[in-house]
């Protein structure tokens, strides 16, 4: 049975999206030309700004390496040097190779075959790859596999906990379940919502918030000082 409080929260979570969409416009995420590029980008953007990951991807494109076969054959130390702009490049090179080896071992190097798996099975498989956490796995599912799954990141936790829509000690799964419980399961909606949250986090709801720049101030108000 749907309670009035639950219905109210459903409307609020959707209203937040609509306000952000109207203010920032569509984000057209993920910025990539191929599904493999999305996956590599999701790994390279771990613990860094997207601009740094993008520089690393440009290096890979320069040598025509956005290819499962070529990434499978390249030595990890050479790959590390090419993705240096992304930071933690030795670790990330291993993670990229871990994914590519998984792709060949389980699906003969075919993303098409990998994407045939059901949501839960594919998510569990991705999480079994060393170096891929929930945020990375869900980014791959949402933006490469076009599955309706909500991606939770640090911006999501910061923004929504400041306004008491989630708790600061909620787990990744708790937060994801809340969004997916209040919103229609739609890949485009989830993709744009996540991207818009990132935009809000970068431009207004920073570690030191600039609430005057927040497009949500009229519906959420200012967060409590203790929660900023």
ChimeraX attribute file (.defattr): number of C-alpha atoms within 10 A of each C-alpha:
attribute: neighborCount
match mode: 1-to-1
recipient: residues
	/A:1	4
	/A:2	6
	/A:3	8
	/A:4	9
	/A:5	8
	/A:6	13
	/A:7	11
	/A:8	11
	/A:9	18
	/A:10	18
	/A:11	13
	/A:12	17
	/A:13	16
	/A:14	16
	/A:15	14
	/A:16	16
	/A:17	20
	/A:18	13
	/A:19	16
	/A:20	21
	/A:21	18
	/A:22	10
	/A:23	14
	/A:24	12
	/A:25	12
	/A:26	13
	/A:27	15
	/A:28	12
	/A:29	15
	/A:30	21
	/A:31	13
	/A:32	17
	/A:33	8
	/A:34	12
	/A:35	18
	/A:36	17
	/A:37	21
	/A:38	20
	/A:39	22
	/A:40	23
	/A:41	24
	/A:42	23
	/A:43	25
	/A:44	30
	/A:45	19
	/A:46	19
	/A:47	11
	/A:48	13
	/A:49	12
	/A:50	16
	/A:51	12
	/A:52	16
	/A:53	23
	/A:54	19
	/A:55	16
	/A:56	26
	/A:57	22
	/A:58	16
	/A:59	18
	/A:60	19
	/A:61	13
	/A:62	11
	/A:63	10
	/A:64	11
	/A:65	19
	/A:66	19
	/A:67	15
	/A:68	19
	/A:69	13
	/A:70	13
	/A:71	19
	/A:72	19
	/A:73	11
	/A:74	12
	/A:75	13
	/A:76	19
	/A:77	12
	/A:78	11
	/A:79	22
	/A:80	21
	/A:81	14
	/A:82	21
	/A:83	24
	/A:84	19
	/A:85	20
	/A:86	25
	/A:87	19
	/A:88	15
	/A:89	19
	/A:90	16
	/A:91	13
	/A:92	23
	/A:93	22
	/A:94	18
	/A:95	20
	/A:96	26
	/A:97	20
	/A:98	16
	/A:99	23
	/A:100	24
	/A:101	19
	/A:102	18
	/A:103	19
	/A:104	16
	/A:105	10
	/A:106	13
	/A:107	14
	/A:108	12
	/A:109	18
	/A:110	14
	/A:111	16
	/A:112	11
	/A:113	12
	/A:114	17
	/A:115	16
	/A:116	11
	/A:117	12
	/A:118	10
	/A:119	15
	/A:120	9
	/A:121	10
	/A:122	17
	/A:123	16
	/A:124	12
	/A:125	15
	/A:126	22
	/A:127	16
	/A:128	14
	/A:129	17
	/A:130	13
	/A:131	19
	/A:132	19
	/A:133	14
	/A:134	18
	/A:135	19
	/A:136	23
	/A:137	23
	/A:138	23
	/A:139	25
	/A:140	26
	/A:141	23
	/A:142	21
	/A:143	24
	/A:144	20
	/A:145	21
	/A:146	16
	/A:147	21
	/A:148	20
	/A:149	23
	/A:150	26
	/A:151	26
	/A:152	21
	/A:153	17
	/A:154	12
	/A:155	19
	/A:156	19
	/A:157	19
	/A:158	19
	/A:159	23
	/A:160	17
	/A:161	19
	/A:162	21
	/A:163	16
	/A:164	13
	/A:165	16
	/A:166	19
	/A:167	15
	/A:168	14
	/A:169	10
	/A:170	12
	/A:171	13
	/A:172	15
	/A:173	10
	/A:174	12
	/A:175	24
	/A:176	17
	/A:177	14
	/A:178	16
	/A:179	21
	/A:180	17
	/A:181	13
	/A:182	17
	/A:183	18
	/A:184	13
	/A:185	15
	/A:186	15
	/A:187	18
	/A:188	15
	/A:189	17
	/A:190	23
	/A:191	23
	/A:192	20
	/A:193	24
	/A:194	21
	/A:195	20
	/A:196	23
	/A:197	23
	/A:198	17
	/A:199	16
	/A:200	22
	/A:201	19
	/A:202	13
	/A:203	14
	/A:204	17
	/A:205	22
	/A:206	15
	/A:207	12
	/A:208	8
	/A:209	17
	/A:210	12
	/A:211	16
	/A:212	11
	/A:213	12
	/A:214	19
	/A:215	18
	/A:216	18
	/A:217	12
	/A:218	9
	/A:219	11
	/A:220	16
	/A:221	11
	/A:222	17
	/A:223	17
	/A:224	10
	/A:225	7
	/A:226	6
	/A:227	11
	/A:228	16
